Amino acid sequence: MSVLASGINVLRSLLSAEPPPNKVVETRPDFFTSRSIHCREDGLVLYLPSTNEKGTKANYEIVLHRPTTETLHQIFSLFRTPSLELAENRFVTYKDKIPQIVEVAKEMCNIHSLQKVCDVVLEHPTWTLAHLAAHFALYDCFSDSTVNSLLNSTEIETGMSPLQVAITTQNIKTIQIMIAANCSLEHLDYEGNSVFHYAASTTKEIINALSQTATQRSLNARNKNGHTPLHMACLADKCDCVTALILAGADVNIAATKNENPDTLTTEPSYVANYLQKNPNTFYSKDMKNGGTPLHWASSRQVVEALIDVNCHINSLNFEFKTALHVMVERNRLDCVVALLSRQANANLGDKDGNRPLHLAVKANNIAIIQALIIFGVDLNILNNKGETARHMITAENEPQLLYYLAAVGAKRCEKGMEGCTEGCSPSGTYEGIPPPKVIGQTNRDILNAMLSVAGMEVAAEKHKNGHIPRSGRLLCLDGGGIRGLILIQMLLELEHLFGKPIKDSFDWLAGTSTGGILCLAIATGKSMKECLCLYFRLKEQAFIGIRPYSSENLENILKDTFGTETVMSDIKHPRVMVTGVLADRKPVELHLFRSYTSPNDILEVEHDYPYELPHPPDQQHIWEVGRATGAAPTYFRAFGRFLDGGLIANNPTLDALTEIHEHTMALKAKNRENEASPVNVVVSLGTGSIPVTEVKSIDVFKPESIWDSAKLVIGISFLGTLLVDQATSSDGRVVDRARAWCSSIGVPYFRFCPQMTEDVAMDEKADDKLVRMLWETKAYMYEQMSSIKELADIINRC
């Protein structure tokens, strides 16, 4: 019974308790007839405490009276307090807003709505009527002159505009009405946020509504944190908003991080809206939350290349200070990694932890990406913020697999005092990893080659007894081999590094066939080796499309873009260039040399009495046409007029170049112009890789006497066909031996570099994993040949 009585007492106390002071309650006018008015503003009245109140707390009370034209009986008590000061302050807060809101939006004059209004006014006391109308989506209010005059007002505390308030409510109709009422879309709050900063975390529909009339300034403005609306959408992980902002014209090149990287401090704007409209759903949305540019969110080579073509900055950083290259390495996207590197992405930029892409590739245990980074010149020994090299980060578990690929190209061991080292990186260690199985190469001629080299040096010493080698006559010969021309570029990169100067300035004569000829033209026209490396990786994607024979148009366009459509061979002044081609409009076919200089025949003024028309002279021969002619490999590309690939006769152009230079020298002597001659003083011959030696089962061609013989015959004929092509286009073996012997006999130092490949890479190979492995093997080979390269560098720099 006592429990029941206690419960009744509690219930009675609750029912009789006064409402909280801020709670809006409906009351009756006759309750206030005996109370004095302290302040009045329209229908808002601050009443003094009642003098007749007994048993209750004496309170000051703010009451809202509805207009008498609407009702005589309904009033609302908005606030009650025993403190006059608090009551007066609250009255001042309410008086300029609540009566006016109720007047222009009569639907707000009810307990529920008034409670909301009071709460918002208390939370944002400096909001204007327009801010409140925007917050509560009071559409009709915006036709009121008082509210309309405040459309572009600034809230005192934060600087928000009414439109920015409306955007936070995500009420699209309110936003559209306010835009139609000509409110400003250029407003910035005190933190520098534009309307798009607020919209970035809302919906794509709101962004689309704003973008109809907004300018690029508000769309790309940075706030005080350095963030644009696009950055804010990324931070909010709002993929639809990111896309909408890009489609609206957001500049994707504005960096989201404050850094001192010169590659990202100043960039041209990039607008990728047109690309995104034509190619929707091409971005990997999970990466958007980390910021960056669309390059960070790309998921294929095609997307990467398209974005770079519209000026998307390749080295921009995301919120974690990672470039697009970092992200692609983490995602194990080899094709994207190669695409970025071939567009000259900086592979030595560090993220917030100082990790370079190579560190991340080692973490991911991705050999192909490690090889790709190495061949594009990443610093093998750069440290992260913990002082770790990529070699140090190799764990004991994957050490045998990864270590060799770093050690074989010169990655150094850790310095003394480094903690956590394994046998593979310790300064006192000797373990260098496990190399892959060796392949069978050509017959070993090391002793014979050394003998010829020594003999040649003796003859050279006799010729130049004073030790002075004439400063001319340095010949570089580049073999043919299709996409294996990448091997030539990789070797030239290594040579250039040791020479300490560009290849163009290191030689006086350049001779090349097919891919080697195109590379000679690139060198002579001032292209750097890094540019050539990037060019070839793009070329294989653009030229080898479809099935063989490939369309010649793509190759021709690349050559025109690279060399120009009007430049001619005579525009090349130094070094002198000869490129091989085959005149195939006659039988037997003839070797033709495209020259950047006057031919021996023309020097001697030999009269042309041949029925076939001579090719153009250097001053009429366009460079791009020379590249097209020397690269017209049968079954790969169509013939170029009467020209076929020079590799059909001189795939290794060394002997032909020696012959040409000697004839040129003799012709000048005959004309008493010996001072213009440049006889050979050193020869450098670069090959496009030696393929592994493999066993051949059947080489016989005979009259078959059984069905089994027929099968053997087919195999034999197939092999003989391959044999004929191989020998016709041979650039290694005895061709090299003859050139070496010739140079030895005339006292000219001869250097041949041609790496042994672990597989036979096709001339039109496109697979990135095969190509980067091929180039890594080339770099490792050149590292092994370092003593010979240093010897060559000494001679080159003395000539």
TAMO-V145782 format. One record per backbone hydrogen bond with DSSP energy under -1.0 kcal/mol. CO is the residue of the C=O (numbers start at 1). NH is the residue of the N-H. Records with the same first field share a line. If there is no record, write none. Layout:
CO->NH ; NH
This chain:
1->5
2->6
3->7
4->8
5->9
6->10
7->11
8->12
9->13
10->14
11->15
12->16
20->23
21->80
25->77
27->75
28->31
29->32
36->48
39->46
41->44
43->65
44->41
45->63
46->38 ; 39
47->61
60->81
61->47
62->78 ; 79
63->45
64->76
67->70 ; 71
74->66
75->27
76->64
77->25
79->62
81->60
83->87
84->88
85->89
86->90
87->91
88->92
89->93
90->94
91->95
94->97 ; 98
97->101
98->102
99->103
100->104
101->105
105->108
106->109
108->110
110->114
111->115
112->116
113->117
114->118
115->119
116->120
117->121
118->122
119->123
120->124
124->127
128->132
129->133
130->134
131->135
132->136
133->138
137->139
138->141
139->142
140->143
141->144
144->148
145->149
147->150
148->151
150->153
155->159
158->190
160->155
161->165
162->166
163->167
164->168
165->169
166->171
171->175
172->176
173->177
174->178
175->179
176->180
177->181
178->183
179->182
189->192
191->224
193->189
194->198
195->199
196->200
199->202
203->207
204->208
205->209
206->210
207->211
210->213 ; 214
215->219
216->220
223->226
227->223
228->232
229->233
230->234
231->235
232->236
233->238
234->237
238->242
239->243
240->244
241->245
242->246
243->247
244->248
245->250
246->249
261->264
270->252
272->276
273->277
274->278
275->279
283->285
284->287
285->288
287->290
288->291
290->319
293->296
297->284
300->304
301->305
302->306
303->307
304->308
305->309
307->312
308->311
318->321
320->352
322->318
323->327
324->328
325->329
326->330
327->331
328->333
329->332
332->334
333->337
334->338
335->339
336->340
337->341
338->342
340->345
341->344
351->354
353->385
355->351
356->360
357->361
358->362
359->363
360->364
361->366
366->370
367->371
368->372
369->373
370->374
371->375
372->376
373->378
374->377
384->387
388->384
389->393
398->402
399->403
400->434
403->406 ; 407
404->408
406->409 ; 411
407->410
415->418
422->425 ; 426
425->414
426->429
440->693
445->449
446->450
447->451
448->452
449->453
450->454
451->455
452->456
453->457
454->458
455->459
456->460
457->461
458->462
459->463
460->464
464->467
470->472
473->681 ; 682
474->508 ; 509
475->684
476->511
477->686
478->513
481->484
482->485
483->486
484->487
485->489
486->490
487->491
488->492
489->493
490->494
491->495
492->496
493->497
494->498
495->499
496->500
503->506
508->576
509->476
510->578
511->478
512->580
513->516
514->518
515->519
516->520
517->521
518->522
519->523
520->524
521->525
522->527
523->526
528->532
529->533
530->534
531->535
532->536
533->537
534->538
535->539
536->540
538->542
539->543
543->545
552->556
553->557
554->558
555->559
556->560
557->561
558->562
559->563
560->564
567->623
568->571
569->572
576->510
577->596
578->512
579->594
581->592
582->644
583->590
590->583
592->581
594->579
599->603
600->604
601->606
617->620 ; 621
618->570
621->569
622->626
623->627
624->628
625->629
626->630
627->631
629->632
631->633
632->645
633->636 ; 637
636->550
640->643
642->584
643->640
644->582
645->648
646->649 ; 650
651->480
653->657
654->658
655->659
656->660
657->661
658->662
659->663
660->664
661->665
662->666
663->667
664->668
665->669
666->670
667->671
668->673
669->672
673->676
674->677
682->475
683->751
684->477
685->753
686->479
690->757
706->710
707->711
708->712
709->713
710->714
711->715
712->716
713->717
714->718
715->719
716->720
717->721
718->722
719->723
720->724
721->725
722->726
723->727
724->728
725->729
732->735
733->737
734->738
735->739
736->740
737->741
738->742
739->743
740->744
741->745
742->746
743->748
749->683
751->685
753->687
755->690
759->761
762->765
763->483
767->771
768->772
769->773
770->774
771->775
772->776
773->777
774->778
775->779
776->780
777->781
778->782
779->783
780->784
781->785
783->786
785->789
786->790
787->791
788->792
789->793
790->794
791->795
792->796
793->797
795->799
